Amino acid sequence: MINVIVELSKYIILTLMVVYTFHCFYMVHRQSEEEKNELLHQQLILIFFMDFTAFLVIYLKTFDFKVIQFYMEMMAYFAGIQIIYRIFYRKASLLLLNNMCMLLSVGFIMLCRLDISTANRQLLIVIGASAVALAIPVMVRKIKFLRELTWLYAGVGVVLLGAVLVLASTSYGAKLSLMGIQPSEAIKITFVFFMAALLSRDTSFSAVVKATVVAGMHVGILVLSRDLGSAVIFFVAYLVMIFVATKKKAYLGIGILGGAAASVVAYFLFGHVRERVSAWKDPMAVYRNEGYQIVQSLFAIGTGGLFGMGLCQGSPEVIPIVKNDFIFSAICEELGGVFAICLILVCMSFFLMIVNIALKIKKPFYKLIALGLGTEYAFQVFLTIGGATKFIPLTGVTLPLVSYGGSSVMSTLLMLAIIQGLYILREDEDEEFEKRRKEAAKRARERAYAEREGDF
């Protein structure tokens, strides 16, 4: 009977995920607020039933009461965050909030299936980070001097990255963390704020040079620390923000050429870069060494097929660092390729919403922040999934909100809180514009009435 439930569950979970993903994009074309609210409510129901089904299966396969306890705590968190946003941030994007809960749900399901103690740690980190993040939207909305801290953002980033380079111990071939914290995750945010503060004031050649020097220091220290994934994310964010701020294709072209040249130099300078390229080109040729991770990842993805083997039916634990770098492969193996594609589409929906906010917000500083943070998020997703599927060489970055990683999930939650603040700010701008339009129309009517009275 349990095997029948497990087999049916994978199709139930897949159907719920497909419908949820459809809602994400269908909602964009709906003009009626009532219809949008109904679709948002349906999304919450879909998340609830997906979580219930998944955790029921995990419990039936393990008969571990800790699974039920974790499920209750997780659902209490989701209910709390949804209620708090509806009370204190009525103008917030509920679709963005729902997508955050969906991605966290997928991560919690896989982490609980792999290691319940890891899932518990992740939930505690998420709760703590969310408590801090709740204050951020109002700070973004009310604090006006954020644009004045240009060089403070730059200094904090360079100092913290330098401290990691000098003091951190090497883990998996790179210097990543200091006292259990990975500063590069938080510095992604300060770096975007630095670029936005500088380029919102001045887009002259000298400003571009200043931005390039500071960005070069960030990327250079990360390369020396062998944190190549973060280095690439910083570089792409820099390139996109420079291009959008200046609107000069020459800067974009020079940046791409410079990045390509730097990649070639890194290949010849660093042995671990050559190892990753070798594993990417032909992982089976180096299966017993650097190719082992990617081969196991590809086996897992191929084994899962379109519909997956079902929760607790595969062997994702044989993939090294599966909870961090290769959780996408575990999802493909047990939940299937169609589910994984829907997951990518939900991430894409996330990114498109952030871009939409950036396009509609009027102030250049906030526009660049939204664009920079959105670029970092999207490119991190691309690097993680691209590495796991052998589309690109491995870079060792996590899948935001899904993979295990305290610094990563904290940084992403803070980033999303900033985006919510920018969304609320945009709503304020729209309200102010509409108010001025109505006042102008009222004055025009009063003038027209006065003129008619004068004629009489």
N, C-alpha and C positions, 0 to 999 in steps of 0.2 A: 504493500500500500504506500509506503514511504517513497519507493522508487517511482510510482505513478504520480504522486504529488510533485516530486522533484522534476519529472519530465514535463508535466503540465505547467509548472511554475515558470519555466524559462520562456514559454510562449506568452504567458500572462504578463510577465515582466517586460518582454519585448513589445507587446501590444501597447501597454501603458506608456512606454518610452516613446514609441512612434507617435502616439496621439499627442503626448506632451510636446514633442518637437514640432509637430504640425501646428499646434496652438501658438508656439513662439513666433512663427512667421505669418500665420493667418491673422494674428492680432494686429499686425502692423497696418493692414488695409481696412480695419474696422474704424469707422468714424464715431459711432455711438458709444458714449461713455458707459451706458448701461450694458451694452453687449461686451465691451472690454472687461468690465468688472465681472461679468458672468464667466468669461473665459479664464480670467485670473483665478476665480473661485474653483473652476474645474481643474486647473493646474494643481492646486493644492490637494484636491481629492486624488488626482492621479499619483502625486508624490506619496501620499499616505498609503494608498493601496500597493504601490510598488514596494515601499519599505516593509509593509506588513507581510507581503508575500515572501520577500527575500529573507527576512529574519525568521519567518516561520520555517522556511526550508533549512536555514543554517541550524536552527534549534533541533529540528527533527533529525538532522544528520549528526549532531554532536551531543544532544541532550545535556547541554551545559546551561545551567540556569543564569550564568553570567550574560549569556546572549540576550535573554529576556530583560534583564536588568539594564543592559546597555541600550536596548531598543527603547525602553521607557524613558531613560534619561535623554536619549537623542530626540525623541518626539517632544519631550518637554522643552528642550532647547528650541526646536523649530516653532512650536506654538508660542513660546515666549518672544522670540525675535519678530515673528509676524505681528503679534499683538502690540508690542512696543512701537514698531514702526507705524502702525495704523493710528496709534494714540498721539505720538509725539512728532511724527513726520508725515503729515497727511498728504504733502505734495511729493513724497518720494516715489520713485519708480518701483511699483510692485512687481513688474515683470523681471526687473533686475534682481529683486529680492527673491523671487521664485526660482530664477535660474541659479542663484547662489545656493539655495536650499537643495535643488536637484543635484548639482555637482557634488555638494557635500554628502548627500545621500549615497550617491554612487561610490564615493570614496569610503564612507563608513561601512557600506555593505562589503566591499572587497577587503578592507582592513580587518573587519570582524571575522570574515571567512578565513583570512590568512593567520591572524594573531589577535585575539581579543584584548590582550594587554596593550598592544600598539593602538588599537582602536580607542581604548579608554584614554590613553595619553593624548591622542589626537583630539578627542572630544573636549577634554579639559582645556587644551590650548585654544580650541575654537571658541569655547565659552568665555575664556579670559580675554582673548583678542576682540571678540564681539562686544564685550562690556566696555572696553576702551574705545572701540570704533563708534559706539553709539554717540559719543560726544563730538565726533569729527564733522558730520554734516552741519551742525549749528556753528562750529568754529569756522568752517569754510564760508558759511553764509554771513557771519558777523564780523570776523577779524579782517581788517582792511590793510594791515601792514605786511601781509605775507609776501607781497611783491618786493618789499624793501630789503629782504634778507638774502639777496642774491649770493653774496660771497660767503655768507655763513653756511648756506647749503653746500657750496663747493668745498669749503674748508672741512666741514664735518665728514663729507664723503671721502676726501683724500686721506684725512688722518685715520679714519677707521679702517679703510682698506690697507693703508700702510701698516697699521698695527697688526692686522691679520697676516700680512706678508712677513713681518719680522717675528711675531710671537706665536703664531698658530703652528700646530703640528700637522704633518702631512697625513691625509686620509684619502684612500683610493687614488693616490697619485697627485692630489692637489691640496693646497692650503685653503680650507673653506670656513672653518668656524673658530671662534674665540670664546672660551668658557661655555661651550655648548650652543652658542648663538652664531648664526651666519649673517654677518653685517651686510654683505652684498645685497641681501634681499630688501632690507630697509633702505639702503642707499639707492636702490632703483627709484624710490619715491623722491628722495632729496635731489637726485640728479635731474629728474624731470622738472622739479620746482626751480632748480638753478637755471636750466635751459630756458624755461618759460619766463622767468623773471628777467633774464638778460635780453632775450630776443623780443619780448613784448615792448621793450623800450626802444631798442635800437637794432636795426638789421643791416647796418653798414658793414663794410669789409672788416673794420677793426673789431666790431662786436663778434663777427663770425670767427675771427682769429682767436679772440679770447675764449669763445665757446669751444673751439677746436683744441686749444691748449689744455683746458680743464678736462674735456672729454678724453683727450689723449692720456692724461695722467690717470684717470679712472681706469680706462681700458688697459693701459700699460701695466699698472699694478696688478690687475686681475690676470693678465697674461703671465706675468712673473710668478703669480701664485698658482698658475696652471688651472685657474677657474675659467676655462675657455667658453663654457656655455654662457655664463654671466657677461663675459667680455663681449660676446657677439650681440647679446640683448642690448647692452649699453650702446654699442656702436650703431645698431639699427635705429634705436630711439633717437640718438643724436642726429643721424642722417635724415630721418623723416622730419624731425622738428626744424632742422636747418632749412630743408627744402620748402616746407609749408610756410615758415616765417618769411623767407626771402623771396620765394617763388622763382628762384633761379635754377634752371636745369643744369647749369655748369657746375654748381656746387654738388648736385646729386651725382653727376657723372664722375667728377673728381673723387668724391667719396667712395663710389663703387669701385673705381680703379684702385684707389688706395687700400680699400678693404681686401680686394683680390690680391694685391701685392703683399700685404701683411700676412695673408693666409699662406702664401708660398714661402715667405720668410719663416713663419712659425713652423711649417712642415720640416724645413731643413734644420731649424734650431732645436726643436724639442722632440725627443724620442717618443714621448707618449702620444704626440700628434701623429707621428708616422705609424704608430701601432694602431690607432683608431682608424686611420685611413686604410691601412692594410686589412683590418677586420671588416671594414665597410666594403672594400672591393671584392674580397673573396673570403668570407668568414669560415667556410669549410676548410680552407687551406691552413688556417691557424686555429682550428677548432679547440685544441687542447690548451690554448693560451688565451690571447686577447680576443679571439673570435667566439669563445664559449658563450658569452652573454647574448650576443646577437643571434647565434644559432638557436639557442634555447627559446629566445623570444619569437623567432620565426616559426619554430616548431609549435609553440603555443598558439600563435595566430592561425596557422594552418590547421591545427587540430580542432579548433573551435568552429571553423567553417562559418556559415551564415547565421546559424541559430544557436551556436554554443553547445557545450556539453552539459550545462546546468550547474548551478551553484554546488560547490563541494564535490563535483564529479571529475574535475581536471587535476592537473599537477602543477599549478603555477609556482609552487614553492621551490621547484628545482631551478627557477631562473634567479641568478644572483641579483641582489638588491631589488627584488620584485616590488617591494612596498614603496620604494622611492622612485627609481628611474624607469621601471618596467611595469608599472601597474596597468598601463594601457594593454599590454600583452596579456595580462591575467584577465582583464575584462573581455578581450576578444576570445580567449579560450573558453571561459565559462558562460559568458552572456551572449557571445556571438558577434560576427562581423556587422550585422545590421544594427545591433545595439550600439556598437562602437561608432558606426557612421552617424547615428543619431546623437551620440555624445559629442562628436566633432561639430555637428550642426548647432547644438545648444551652445557650445563655445563660440561658434561663429555668430550666433544671435547676440551673445554677450558683447562681442567686439563691435558688431554693427550698431547696437544701441549706444555704445560709447562714442562711436564716430558720429552718430546722429546728434548726440549732445554737443560734441565739439563743433559741428557745422552750424548749429542753431544758436549757441551762446555768443553774445556780442563782444564781450571784453577779451582782447587778445591773450592776456595772461591766463585766464581760465580756459580759453579755447585750446591753447598749447598744452596745458596740463592734461586735459581730457585726451587729447590726441597722443601725447607722449605715453601716458599710462596705458591707453588702449593698445598702442603699438607694442609695448613691453609684454602685455598680457598675451596678445595674439602670437607674437613671435616665440614666446616661451612654450605655448601650446604646440606650435609648429616644430620646434626643436625636439620636444619630448616625443611626440608621435612620429616625427620623421626619423628619429634615431631608433625607436623601437621597431619600426617597419623596414629599416635598412634603406630608407629613401635618402637619408643623409648620414654622415658619420655621427657616432654617439657624442653627445656634449655633456651629459651628466646633469641635466636639469630636471626638475619635477613637474608633473602635470598640476597646474594650479587648482587648489581646493579638492583634488582627488587623491593625489599621492600623499604619503606620510612625510611629514617634515614640519617641525614647529615654526622655524623662521619663515618658511615659504608660505604656510597657510596664514600666519599672522600678517605678513606683508600684503598678501592678496586681500585679506579682509579689510585691512586699513585702506588699501587702494580702492576697493569697492565703496567704502564709506566716503572717500573723497569724491568719487564719481557720483554718489547719491547727493552729496552736498552741491556739486555742480549742476545736477539735474534740478534740484530745488531752486538754485540760483537762477537757472534758465526759466523756470516757472514764474519766479518773481519778476523777471524781465518781461515775460509775456503779459503778466497781469498789469505791470506798470505801463506797458505799451498800449494795452487795451483801455486802461483808465485814461491815458492822455488822448487817445483817439476819440473816446466818448466825450471828454471835456471839450475837445476841439469842435466836434460835431454840435455840441450843445451851444457853444459860443457862436458858431456859424448860424444856427437857427435863430438865436437871440438877435444877432445883427440883421438877419433877413427880416425878422418880425419888426424890429425898430425902424428899418428902412420903409417897410410898408406902412407903418403908422405915420411916419413923416410925410409920406406922399399924400395921406389923407389930411 
